[in-house]
Amino acid sequence: MSEQMLTLAEVEAIAREAHAAQRDKAGRPYVEHLEAVADGVRARGGSDDQIAAGWLHDAVEDGVLSRERLEGAALPRPVKDMVLALTRGEDEDLETYTRRIAATPGALLVKQADLAHNADPARLAVLDEATRNRLAEKYARTRELLGLTADEGPAAG
């Protein structure tokens, strides 16, 4: 009677397909970011649910997956909750967004991996100075609100 849940490989395939046409601010395939976040979650000891959320963390926010499709997907409730917690509303302030992440079990680790990749100096170096500075300030403020120290960068591995 219980529905068969999607495997981690299936979640990855769905994320890759959904974001296939996207590019990041530097013009790189967006799936590289998703893979880096999922790998960062794994390197930080995250669960399979957290790794799945890493693959899907931007899907609703980027409009490649509707909330309705996410809710109807064969995913464990914690994965859906983490993805929704990591989905920042259009006019949502950073404080509200970070409070929701902190209050959602498992979401903080996913956001930590996301921030680590977003703030990677090699990724930021290819952006223009104004964009690089704006993003660096935003990521630092987000880490501060989440109680993460500035030196919590990408995990070695």
Stockholm file with secondary structure:
# STOCKHOLM 1.0

chainA/1-157         MSEQMLTLAEVEAIAREAHAAQRDKAGRPYVEHLEAVADGVRARGGSDDQIAAGWLHDAVEDGVLSRERLEGAALPRPVKDMVLALTRGEDEDLETYTRRIAATPGALLVKQADLAHNADPARLAVLDEATRNRLAEKYARTRELLGLTADEGPAAG
#=GR chainA/1-157 SS CCCCCCCHHHHHHHHHHHTTTCBCTTSSBTHHHHHHHHHHHHHTTCCHHHHHHHHHTTTTTTTSSCHHHHHHSSCCHHHHHHHHHTCCCTTCCHHHHHHHHHHSTTHHHHHHHHHHHHTCHHHHHTSCHHHHHHHHHHHHHHHHHHTCCTTCCCCCC
#=GC SS_cons         CCCCCCCHHHHHHHHHHHTTTCBCTTSSBTHHHHHHHHHHHHHTTCCHHHHHHHHHTTTTTTTSSCHHHHHHSSCCHHHHHHHHHTCCCTTCCHHHHHHHHHHSTTHHHHHHHHHHHHTCHHHHHTSCHHHHHHHHHHHHHHHHHHTCCTTCCCCCC
//
